[in-house]
Amino acid sequence: MDNIWQSHCRQMIMIRSIFLFLDRTYVLQTSSVMSIWDMGLDLFRSNIVGHHIVQNRTVEGLLQLISRERSGEAVDRQLMKSLLRMLSDLQ
């Protein structure tokens, strides 16, 4: 999930940089239109994280990482940080 999220963010940054002028002018003038970044987050939320199976597996995996860390095992903290940031950004 982390690789998919990171790839999505990189692609959205590239798209946003290409359409920066549009994002800064038209979107600001039209309140009913989402920014490119917000639209990308919404698409990721609805198409990837919005599926119950994917959402459940992601949360369960994250909880397992937290549980393993609390029991003293070495875990990938960068992965935990990235997944927590993803869930926070998608709220």
Gaussian input, Z-matrix of N, CA and C with variables (Angstrom, degrees):
# hf/3-21g

backbone

0 1
 N
 C     1     B1
 C     2     B2     1     A1
 N     3     B3     2     A2     1     D1
 C     4     B4     3     A3     2     D2
 C     5     B5     4     A4     3     D3
 N     6     B6     5     A5     4     D4
 C     7     B7     6     A6     5     D5
 C     8     B8     7     A7     6     D6
 N     9     B9     8     A8     7     D7
 C    10    B10     9     A9     8     D8
 C    11    B11    10    A10     9     D9
 N    12    B12    11    A11    10    D10
 C    13    B13    12    A12    11    D11
 C    14    B14    13    A13    12    D12
 N    15    B15    14    A14    13    D13
 C    16    B16    15    A15    14    D14
 C    17    B17    16    A16    15    D15
 N    18    B18    17    A17    16    D16
 C    19    B19    18    A18    17    D17
 C    20    B20    19    A19    18    D18
 N    21    B21    20    A20    19    D19
 C    22    B22    21    A21    20    D20
 C    23    B23    22    A22    21    D21
 N    24    B24    23    A23    22    D22
 C    25    B25    24    A24    23    D23
 C    26    B26    25    A25    24    D24
 N    27    B27    26    A26    25    D25
 C    28    B28    27    A27    26    D26
 C    29    B29    28    A28    27    D27
 N    30    B30    29    A29    28    D28
 C    31    B31    30    A30    29    D29
 C    32    B32    31    A31    30    D30
 N    33    B33    32    A32    31    D31
 C    34    B34    33    A33    32    D32
 C    35    B35    34    A34    33    D33
 N    36    B36    35    A35    34    D34
 C    37    B37    36    A36    35    D35
 C    38    B38    37    A37    36    D36
 N    39    B39    38    A38    37    D37
 C    40    B40    39    A39    38    D38
 C    41    B41    40    A40    39    D39
 N    42    B42    41    A41    40    D40
 C    43    B43    42    A42    41    D41
 C    44    B44    43    A43    42    D42
 N    45    B45    44    A44    43    D43
 C    46    B46    45    A45    44    D44
 C    47    B47    46    A46    45    D45
 N    48    B48    47    A47    46    D46
 C    49    B49    48    A48    47    D47
 C    50    B50    49    A49    48    D48
 N    51    B51    50    A50    49    D49
 C    52    B52    51    A51    50    D50
 C    53    B53    52    A52    51    D51
 N    54    B54    53    A53    52    D52
 C    55    B55    54    A54    53    D53
 C    56    B56    55    A55    54    D54
 N    57    B57    56    A56    55    D55
 C    58    B58    57    A57    56    D56
 C    59    B59    58    A58    57    D57
 N    60    B60    59    A59    58    D58
 C    61    B61    60    A60    59    D59
 C    62    B62    61    A61    60    D60
 N    63    B63    62    A62    61    D61
 C    64    B64    63    A63    62    D62
 C    65    B65    64    A64    63    D63
 N    66    B66    65    A65    64    D64
 C    67    B67    66    A66    65    D65
 C    68    B68    67    A67    66    D66
 N    69    B69    68    A68    67    D67
 C    70    B70    69    A69    68    D68
 C    71    B71    70    A70    69    D69
 N    72    B72    71    A71    70    D70
 C    73    B73    72    A72    71    D71
 C    74    B74    73    A73    72    D72
 N    75    B75    74    A74    73    D73
 C    76    B76    75    A75    74    D74
 C    77    B77    76    A76    75    D75
 N    78    B78    77    A77    76    D76
 C    79    B79    78    A78    77    D77
 C    80    B80    79    A79    78    D78
 N    81    B81    80    A80    79    D79
 C    82    B82    81    A81    80    D80
 C    83    B83    82    A82    81    D81
 N    84    B84    83    A83    82    D82
 C    85    B85    84    A84    83    D83
 C    86    B86    85    A85    84    D84
 N    87    B87    86    A86    85    D85
 C    88    B88    87    A87    86    D86
 C    89    B89    88    A88    87    D87
 N    90    B90    89    A89    88    D88
 C    91    B91    90    A90    89    D89
 C    92    B92    91    A91    90    D90
 N    93    B93    92    A92    91    D91
 C    94    B94    93    A93    92    D92
 C    95    B95    94    A94    93    D93
 N    96    B96    95    A95    94    D94
 C    97    B97    96    A96    95    D95
 C    98    B98    97    A97    96    D96
 N    99    B99    98    A98    97    D97
 C   100   B100    99    A99    98    D98
 C   101   B101   100   A100    99    D99
 N   102   B102   101   A101   100   D100
 C   103   B103   102   A102   101   D101
 C   104   B104   103   A103   102   D102
 N   105   B105   104   A104   103   D103
 C   106   B106   105   A105   104   D104
 C   107   B107   106   A106   105   D105
 N   108   B108   107   A107   106   D106
 C   109   B109   108   A108   107   D107
 C   110   B110   109   A109   108   D108
 N   111   B111   110   A110   109   D109
 C   112   B112   111   A111   110   D110
 C   113   B113   112   A112   111   D111
 N   114   B114   113   A113   112   D112
 C   115   B115   114   A114   113   D113
 C   116   B116   115   A115   114   D114
 N   117   B117   116   A116   115   D115
 C   118   B118   117   A117   116   D116
 C   119   B119   118   A118   117   D117
 N   120   B120   119   A119   118   D118
 C   121   B121   120   A120   119   D119
 C   122   B122   121   A121   120   D120
 N   123   B123   122   A122   121   D121
 C   124   B124   123   A123   122   D122
 C   125   B125   124   A124   123   D123
 N   126   B126   125   A125   124   D124
 C   127   B127   126   A126   125   D125
 C   128   B128   127   A127   126   D126
 N   129   B129   128   A128   127   D127
 C   130   B130   129   A129   128   D128
 C   131   B131   130   A130   129   D129
 N   132   B132   131   A131   130   D130
 C   133   B133   132   A132   131   D131
 C   134   B134   133   A133   132   D132
 N   135   B135   134   A134   133   D133
 C   136   B136   135   A135   134   D134
 C   137   B137   136   A136   135   D135
 N   138   B138   137   A137   136   D136
 C   139   B139   138   A138   137   D137
 C   140   B140   139   A139   138   D138
 N   141   B141   140   A140   139   D139
 C   142   B142   141   A141   140   D140
 C   143   B143   142   A142   141   D141
 N   144   B144   143   A143   142   D142
 C   145   B145   144   A144   143   D143
 C   146   B146   145   A145   144   D144
 N   147   B147   146   A146   145   D145
 C   148   B148   147   A147   146   D146
 C   149   B149   148   A148   147   D147
 N   150   B150   149   A149   148   D148
 C   151   B151   150   A150   149   D149
 C   152   B152   151   A151   150   D150
 N   153   B153   152   A152   151   D151
 C   154   B154   153   A153   152   D152
 C   155   B155   154   A154   153   D153
 N   156   B156   155   A155   154   D154
 C   157   B157   156   A156   155   D155
 C   158   B158   157   A157   156   D156
 N   159   B159   158   A158   157   D157
 C   160   B160   159   A159   158   D158
 C   161   B161   160   A160   159   D159
 N   162   B162   161   A161   160   D160
 C   163   B163   162   A162   161   D161
 C   164   B164   163   A163   162   D162
 N   165   B165   164   A164   163   D163
 C   166   B166   165   A165   164   D164
 C   167   B167   166   A166   165   D165
 N   168   B168   167   A167   166   D166
 C   169   B169   168   A168   167   D167
 C   170   B170   169   A169   168   D168
 N   171   B171   170   A170   169   D169
 C   172   B172   171   A171   170   D170
 C   173   B173   172   A172   171   D171
 N   174   B174   173   A173   172   D172
 C   175   B175   174   A174   173   D173
 C   176   B176   175   A175   174   D174
 N   177   B177   176   A176   175   D175
 C   178   B178   177   A177   176   D176
 C   179   B179   178   A178   177   D177
 N   180   B180   179   A179   178   D178
 C   181   B181   180   A180   179   D179
 C   182   B182   181   A181   180   D180
 N   183   B183   182   A182   181   D181
 C   184   B184   183   A183   182   D182
 C   185   B185   184   A184   183   D183
 N   186   B186   185   A185   184   D184
 C   187   B187   186   A186   185   D185
 C   188   B188   187   A187   186   D186
 N   189   B189   188   A188   187   D187
 C   190   B190   189   A189   188   D188
 C   191   B191   190   A190   189   D189
 N   192   B192   191   A191   190   D190
 C   193   B193   192   A192   191   D191
 C   194   B194   193   A193   192   D192
 N   195   B195   194   A194   193   D193
 C   196   B196   195   A195   194   D194
 C   197   B197   196   A196   195   D195
 N   198   B198   197   A197   196   D196
 C   199   B199   198   A198   197   D197
 C   200   B200   199   A199   198   D198
 N   201   B201   200   A200   199   D199
 C   202   B202   201   A201   200   D200
 C   203   B203   202   A202   201   D201
 N   204   B204   203   A203   202   D202
 C   205   B205   204   A204   203   D203
 C   206   B206   205   A205   204   D204
 N   207   B207   206   A206   205   D205
 C   208   B208   207   A207   206   D206
 C   209   B209   208   A208   207   D207
 N   210   B210   209   A209   208   D208
 C   211   B211   210   A210   209   D209
 C   212   B212   211   A211   210   D210
 N   213   B213   212   A212   211   D211
 C   214   B214   213   A213   212   D212
 C   215   B215   214   A214   213   D213
 N   216   B216   215   A215   214   D214
 C   217   B217   216   A216   215   D215
 C   218   B218   217   A217   216   D216
 N   219   B219   218   A218   217   D217
 C   220   B220   219   A219   218   D218
 C   221   B221   220   A220   219   D219
 N   222   B222   221   A221   220   D220
 C   223   B223   222   A222   221   D221
 C   224   B224   223   A223   222   D222
 N   225   B225   224   A224   223   D223
 C   226   B226   225   A225   224   D224
 C   227   B227   226   A226   225   D225
 N   228   B228   227   A227   226   D226
 C   229   B229   228   A228   227   D227
 C   230   B230   229   A229   228   D228
 N   231   B231   230   A230   229   D229
 C   232   B232   231   A231   230   D230
 C   233   B233   232   A232   231   D231
 N   234   B234   233   A233   232   D232
 C   235   B235   234   A234   233   D233
 C   236   B236   235   A235   234   D234
 N   237   B237   236   A236   235   D235
 C   238   B238   237   A237   236   D236
 C   239   B239   238   A238   237   D237
 N   240   B240   239   A239   238   D238
 C   241   B241   240   A240   239   D239
 C   242   B242   241   A241   240   D240
 N   243   B243   242   A242   241   D241
 C   244   B244   243   A243   242   D242
 C   245   B245   244   A244   243   D243
 N   246   B246   245   A245   244   D244
 C   247   B247   246   A246   245   D245
 C   248   B248   247   A247   246   D246
 N   249   B249   248   A248   247   D247
 C   250   B250   249   A249   248   D248
 C   251   B251   250   A250   249   D249
 N   252   B252   251   A251   250   D250
 C   253   B253   252   A252   251   D251
 C   254   B254   253   A253   252   D252
 N   255   B255   254   A254   253   D253
 C   256   B256   255   A255   254   D254
 C   257   B257   256   A256   255   D255
 N   258   B258   257   A257   256   D256
 C   259   B259   258   A258   257   D257
 C   260   B260   259   A259   258   D258
 N   261   B261   260   A260   259   D259
 C   262   B262   261   A261   260   D260
 C   263   B263   262   A262   261   D261
 N   264   B264   263   A263   262   D262
 C   265   B265   264   A264   263   D263
 C   266   B266   265   A265   264   D264
 N   267   B267   266   A266   265   D265
 C   268   B268   267   A267   266   D266
 C   269   B269   268   A268   267   D267
 N   270   B270   269   A269   268   D268
 C   271   B271   270   A270   269   D269
 C   272   B272   271   A271   270   D270

   B1=1.4440
   B2=1.5270
   B3=1.3272
   B4=1.4613
   B5=1.5233
   B6=1.3372
   B7=1.4680
   B8=1.5229
   B9=1.3128
   B10=1.4693
   B11=1.5187
   B12=1.3272
   B13=1.4646
   B14=1.5251
   B15=1.3335
   B16=1.4628
   B17=1.5263
   B18=1.3168
   B19=1.4612
   B20=1.5246
   B21=1.3149
   B22=1.4671
   B23=1.5287
   B24=1.3090
   B25=1.4697
   B26=1.5238
   B27=1.3371
   B28=1.4706
   B29=1.5223
   B30=1.3197
   B31=1.4620
   B32=1.5259
   B33=1.3210
   B34=1.4660
   B35=1.5270
   B36=1.3190
   B37=1.4653
   B38=1.5250
   B39=1.3361
   B40=1.4552
   B41=1.5307
   B42=1.3184
   B43=1.4681
   B44=1.5165
   B45=1.3175
   B46=1.4660
   B47=1.5201
   B48=1.3183
   B49=1.4678
   B50=1.5241
   B51=1.3273
   B52=1.4632
   B53=1.5260
   B54=1.3135
   B55=1.4611
   B56=1.5264
   B57=1.3188
   B58=1.4611
   B59=1.5224
   B60=1.3119
   B61=1.4609
   B62=1.5282
   B63=1.3252
   B64=1.4645
   B65=1.5201
   B66=1.3147
   B67=1.4626
   B68=1.5265
   B69=1.3139
   B70=1.4660
   B71=1.5218
   B72=1.3034
   B73=1.4686
   B74=1.5192
   B75=1.3097
   B76=1.4601
   B77=1.5273
   B78=1.3078
   B79=1.4662
   B80=1.5217
   B81=1.3218
   B82=1.4646
   B83=1.5239
   B84=1.3273
   B85=1.4629
   B86=1.5237
   B87=1.3196
   B88=1.4588
   B89=1.5243
   B90=1.3114
   B91=1.4698
   B92=1.5275
   B93=1.3203
   B94=1.4627
   B95=1.5296
   B96=1.3295
   B97=1.4605
   B98=1.5288
   B99=1.3331
   B100=1.4655
   B101=1.5254
   B102=1.3273
   B103=1.4635
   B104=1.5291
   B105=1.3152
   B106=1.4607
   B107=1.5269
   B108=1.3225
   B109=1.4695
   B110=1.5293
   B111=1.3383
   B112=1.4619
   B113=1.5245
   B114=1.3279
   B115=1.4592
   B116=1.5293
   B117=1.3253
   B118=1.4628
   B119=1.5152
   B120=1.3324
   B121=1.4668
   B122=1.5216
   B123=1.3181
   B124=1.4607
   B125=1.5298
   B126=1.3277
   B127=1.4653
   B128=1.5258
   B129=1.3277
   B130=1.4664
   B131=1.5222
   B132=1.3210
   B133=1.4633
   B134=1.5228
   B135=1.3127
   B136=1.4630
   B137=1.5249
   B138=1.3264
   B139=1.4611
   B140=1.5153
   B141=1.3063
   B142=1.4652
   B143=1.5239
   B144=1.3007
   B145=1.4616
   B146=1.5247
   B147=1.3215
   B148=1.4563
   B149=1.5174
   B150=1.3184
   B151=1.4612
   B152=1.5259
   B153=1.3155
   B154=1.4647
   B155=1.5268
   B156=1.3156
   B157=1.4642
   B158=1.5245
   B159=1.3345
   B160=1.4680
   B161=1.5205
   B162=1.3129
   B163=1.4657
   B164=1.5260
   B165=1.3244
   B166=1.4677
   B167=1.5240
   B168=1.3276
   B169=1.4699
   B170=1.5218
   B171=1.3259
   B172=1.4637
   B173=1.5209
   B174=1.3203
   B175=1.4663
   B176=1.5257
   B177=1.3230
   B178=1.4678
   B179=1.5273
   B180=1.3198
   B181=1.4637
   B182=1.5097
   B183=1.3199
   B184=1.4618
   B185=1.5254
   B186=1.3129
   B187=1.4664
   B188=1.5287
   B189=1.3271
   B190=1.4648
   B191=1.5245
   B192=1.3420
   B193=1.4648
   B194=1.5216
   B195=1.3244
   B196=1.4662
   B197=1.5228
   B198=1.3249
   B199=1.4636
   B200=1.5297
   B201=1.3358
   B202=1.4661
   B203=1.5189
   B204=1.3215
   B205=1.4662
   B206=1.5238
   B207=1.3124
   B208=1.4680
   B209=1.5221
   B210=1.3298
   B211=1.4697
   B212=1.5252
   B213=1.3259
   B214=1.4558
   B215=1.5162
   B216=1.3109
   B217=1.4634
   B218=1.5245
   B219=1.3137
   B220=1.4648
   B221=1.5273
   B222=1.3143
   B223=1.4628
   B224=1.5277
   B225=1.3051
   B226=1.4599
   B227=1.5289
   B228=1.3124
   B229=1.4665
   B230=1.5248
   B231=1.3226
   B232=1.4626
   B233=1.5255
   B234=1.3250
   B235=1.4577
   B236=1.5256
   B237=1.3339
   B238=1.4691
   B239=1.5194
   B240=1.3109
   B241=1.4625
   B242=1.5234
   B243=1.3133
   B244=1.4592
   B245=1.5302
   B246=1.3253
   B247=1.4672
   B248=1.5228
   B249=1.3244
   B250=1.4651
   B251=1.5246
   B252=1.3246
   B253=1.4656
   B254=1.5321
   B255=1.3409
   B256=1.4574
   B257=1.5231
   B258=1.3353
   B259=1.4628
   B260=1.5232
   B261=1.3069
   B262=1.4642
   B263=1.5274
   B264=1.3207
   B265=1.4686
   B266=1.5202
   B267=1.3145
   B268=1.4628
   B269=1.5243
   B270=1.3234
   B271=1.4713
   B272=1.4901
   A1=109.93
   A2=116.02
   A3=119.72
   A4=111.08
   A5=116.86
   A6=119.75
   A7=111.71
   A8=116.40
   A9=120.48
   A10=109.78
   A11=117.42
   A12=121.91
   A13=110.92
   A14=117.15
   A15=120.78
   A16=110.74
   A17=116.85
   A18=121.16
   A19=110.71
   A20=116.22
   A21=120.58
   A22=110.43
   A23=117.42
   A24=120.91
   A25=111.44
   A26=117.51
   A27=120.26
   A28=110.89
   A29=116.30
   A30=119.96
   A31=111.38
   A32=117.38
   A33=120.17
   A34=111.00
   A35=117.79
   A36=120.61
   A37=109.78
   A38=116.76
   A39=120.05
   A40=110.83
   A41=116.91
   A42=120.60
   A43=110.41
   A44=116.56
   A45=120.18
   A46=111.03
   A47=117.57
   A48=119.07
   A49=111.48
   A50=117.92
   A51=120.95
   A52=110.50
   A53=117.05
   A54=121.55
   A55=112.47
   A56=117.13
   A57=121.64
   A58=112.11
   A59=117.81
   A60=120.65
   A61=110.42
   A62=116.47
   A63=120.89
   A64=110.64
   A65=116.03
   A66=120.81
   A67=111.19
   A68=117.27
   A69=120.36
   A70=113.55
   A71=118.00
   A72=119.06
   A73=111.77
   A74=117.20
   A75=120.71
   A76=112.07
   A77=116.88
   A78=120.43
   A79=110.95
   A80=117.45
   A81=120.20
   A82=111.69
   A83=116.88
   A84=120.88
   A85=112.38
   A86=117.51
   A87=121.88
   A88=108.57
   A89=116.25
   A90=119.87
   A91=113.46
   A92=118.17
   A93=120.28
   A94=112.74
   A95=117.52
   A96=121.52
   A97=109.44
   A98=116.01
   A99=120.56
   A100=109.75
   A101=115.42
   A102=119.21
   A103=108.49
   A104=115.71
   A105=120.25
   A106=110.50
   A107=117.04
   A108=120.38
   A109=111.02
   A110=117.15
   A111=120.71
   A112=111.29
   A113=116.61
   A114=120.37
   A115=110.31
   A116=116.77
   A117=120.52
   A118=112.16
   A119=116.73
   A120=120.32
   A121=110.79
   A122=116.05
   A123=120.67
   A124=111.01
   A125=117.00
   A126=120.52
   A127=111.41
   A128=117.21
   A129=120.31
   A130=110.03
   A131=116.11
   A132=121.36
   A133=110.62
   A134=117.61
   A135=120.00
   A136=112.96
   A137=118.55
   A138=120.70
   A139=114.73
   A140=118.34
   A141=120.39
   A142=110.72
   A143=117.17
   A144=121.54
   A145=111.02
   A146=117.51
   A147=121.04
   A148=113.92
   A149=117.76
   A150=120.92
   A151=108.71
   A152=115.59
   A153=120.85
   A154=112.72
   A155=117.50
   A156=119.88
   A157=110.26
   A158=116.52
   A159=120.90
   A160=109.87
   A161=116.15
   A162=120.56
   A163=110.74
   A164=116.77
   A165=120.47
   A166=111.70
   A167=117.09
   A168=119.91
   A169=111.20
   A170=116.77
   A171=120.24
   A172=110.75
   A173=116.67
   A174=120.62
   A175=110.56
   A176=117.35
   A177=120.04
   A178=111.01
   A179=117.25
   A180=120.67
   A181=111.95
   A182=116.04
   A183=120.69
   A184=110.84
   A185=117.22
   A186=120.79
   A187=111.42
   A188=117.19
   A189=120.07
   A190=110.90
   A191=116.97
   A192=120.19
   A193=111.11
   A194=116.34
   A195=120.77
   A196=110.33
   A197=116.52
   A198=120.78
   A199=111.14
   A200=116.78
   A201=120.19
   A202=111.23
   A203=117.15
   A204=119.67
   A205=110.68
   A206=116.53
   A207=120.38
   A208=112.20
   A209=116.33
   A210=118.82
   A211=111.65
   A212=117.13
   A213=120.58
   A214=115.64
   A215=118.10
   A216=120.31
   A217=110.30
   A218=115.18
   A219=120.38
   A220=108.53
   A221=116.18
   A222=121.26
   A223=109.00
   A224=115.13
   A225=121.59
   A226=108.45
   A227=115.96
   A228=120.45
   A229=111.92
   A230=116.52
   A231=119.57
   A232=110.24
   A233=116.73
   A234=121.26
   A235=110.29
   A236=116.53
   A237=119.94
   A238=110.58
   A239=116.71
   A240=121.56
   A241=110.77
   A242=116.26
   A243=120.80
   A244=111.56
   A245=116.89
   A246=120.02
   A247=111.80
   A248=116.88
   A249=119.63
   A250=110.96
   A251=116.75
   A252=120.28
   A253=110.47
   A254=116.49
   A255=120.48
   A256=110.40
   A257=116.24
   A258=119.54
   A259=111.32
   A260=116.69
   A261=120.75
   A262=111.13
   A263=117.13
   A264=120.90
   A265=112.13
   A266=116.44
   A267=120.10
   A268=113.31
   A269=117.64
   A270=119.92
   A271=111.90
   D1=-38.18
   D2=-178.79
   D3=-62.10
   D4=-42.62
   D5=179.11
   D6=-63.15
   D7=-39.83
   D8=178.54
   D9=-64.81
   D10=-44.13
   D11=179.72
   D12=-63.03
   D13=-46.22
   D14=-179.82
   D15=-62.48
   D16=-42.33
   D17=178.41
   D18=-63.58
   D19=-42.95
   D20=178.86
   D21=-60.95
   D22=-44.89
   D23=-179.97
   D24=-63.38
   D25=-43.03
   D26=178.00
   D27=-61.32
   D28=-43.22
   D29=-179.86
   D30=-66.91
   D31=-38.72
   D32=178.73
   D33=-67.22
   D34=-36.15
   D35=176.99
   D36=-64.36
   D37=-40.76
   D38=178.79
   D39=-65.11
   D40=-45.61
   D41=179.04
   D42=-63.48
   D43=-42.95
   D44=-180.00
   D45=-63.43
   D46=-38.56
   D47=179.86
   D48=-68.86
   D49=-32.83
   D50=177.10
   D51=-67.65
   D52=-41.41
   D53=-176.93
   D54=-103.57
   D55=30.51
   D56=-176.25
   D57=-58.48
   D58=-44.32
   D59=-179.32
   D60=-61.27
   D61=-46.25
   D62=178.15
   D63=-60.03
   D64=-43.88
   D65=-177.73
   D66=-65.24
   D67=-33.79
   D68=-177.19
   D69=-86.51
   D70=-22.79
   D71=-177.04
   D72=-104.91
   D73=-64.27
   D74=-174.03
   D75=-63.63
   D76=-45.39
   D77=-176.75
   D78=-65.29
   D79=-38.27
   D80=178.87
   D81=-67.59
   D82=-30.86
   D83=-179.11
   D84=-83.26
   D85=-20.50
   D86=-176.75
   D87=-116.32
   D88=105.27
   D89=-173.80
   D90=-69.92
   D91=-20.91
   D92=-177.56
   D93=-83.54
   D94=-3.39
   D95=-177.51
   D96=-105.99
   D97=131.25
   D98=178.26
   D99=-79.58
   D100=153.38
   D101=174.09
   D102=-68.04
   D103=162.87
   D104=-179.59
   D105=-60.58
   D106=-41.70
   D107=179.62
   D108=-63.54
   D109=-46.30
   D110=179.81
   D111=-63.96
   D112=-37.36
   D113=177.73
   D114=-65.45
   D115=-39.99
   D116=177.40
   D117=-63.92
   D118=-41.48
   D119=176.73
   D120=-63.18
   D121=-42.45
   D122=-179.88
   D123=-63.56
   D124=-41.88
   D125=178.27
   D126=-64.49
   D127=-42.86
   D128=178.64
   D129=-64.22
   D130=-43.60
   D131=-179.46
   D132=-60.51
   D133=-47.20
   D134=-174.84
   D135=-78.12
   D136=-36.03
   D137=-174.88
   D138=-91.51
   D139=-25.91
   D140=-177.88
   D141=-109.84
   D142=-63.83
   D143=-174.93
   D144=-76.23
   D145=-20.47
   D146=-178.76
   D147=-69.23
   D148=-17.14
   D149=177.84
   D150=-80.55
   D151=129.10
   D152=-173.45
   D153=-59.95
   D154=-39.07
   D155=-178.47
   D156=-63.93
   D157=-46.36
   D158=-179.89
   D159=-64.93
   D160=-44.51
   D161=-179.17
   D162=-62.01
   D163=-46.04
   D164=-179.45
   D165=-63.27
   D166=-43.69
   D167=-179.62
   D168=-65.32
   D169=-37.75
   D170=179.38
   D171=-65.62
   D172=-48.38
   D173=-178.93
   D174=-66.03
   D175=-42.92
   D176=178.93
   D177=-62.15
   D178=-42.44
   D179=178.22
   D180=-62.97
   D181=-40.98
   D182=178.62
   D183=-65.78
   D184=-42.34
   D185=177.72
   D186=-64.62
   D187=-35.77
   D188=176.22
   D189=-65.18
   D190=-41.44
   D191=176.96
   D192=-60.30
   D193=-44.02
   D194=179.61
   D195=-63.54
   D196=-44.20
   D197=179.89
   D198=-62.73
   D199=-43.09
   D200=179.06
   D201=-64.58
   D202=-38.99
   D203=178.65
   D204=-65.48
   D205=-41.76
   D206=-179.92
   D207=-65.73
   D208=-26.94
   D209=178.31
   D210=-87.11
   D211=4.71
   D212=173.54
   D213=99.79
   D214=-1.69
   D215=179.34
   D216=-75.69
   D217=154.55
   D218=175.49
   D219=-81.51
   D220=127.97
   D221=179.29
   D222=-128.58
   D223=165.10
   D224=178.35
   D225=-80.98
   D226=96.91
   D227=-177.30
   D228=-67.59
   D229=-31.77
   D230=178.55
   D231=-64.63
   D232=-38.83
   D233=176.96
   D234=-63.65
   D235=-45.90
   D236=178.17
   D237=-60.20
   D238=-45.65
   D239=-179.25
   D240=-60.78
   D241=-44.03
   D242=-178.74
   D243=-65.48
   D244=-43.61
   D245=179.46
   D246=-66.95
   D247=-39.51
   D248=177.53
   D249=-65.35
   D250=-39.71
   D251=177.29
   D252=-64.71
   D253=-39.60
   D254=178.02
   D255=-60.02
   D256=-49.83
   D257=-179.65
   D258=-62.45
   D259=-37.46
   D260=177.84
   D261=-66.27
   D262=-44.05
   D263=179.70
   D264=-64.22
   D265=-31.51
   D266=-176.88
   D267=-83.50
   D268=-6.60
   D269=179.02
   D270=-73.27

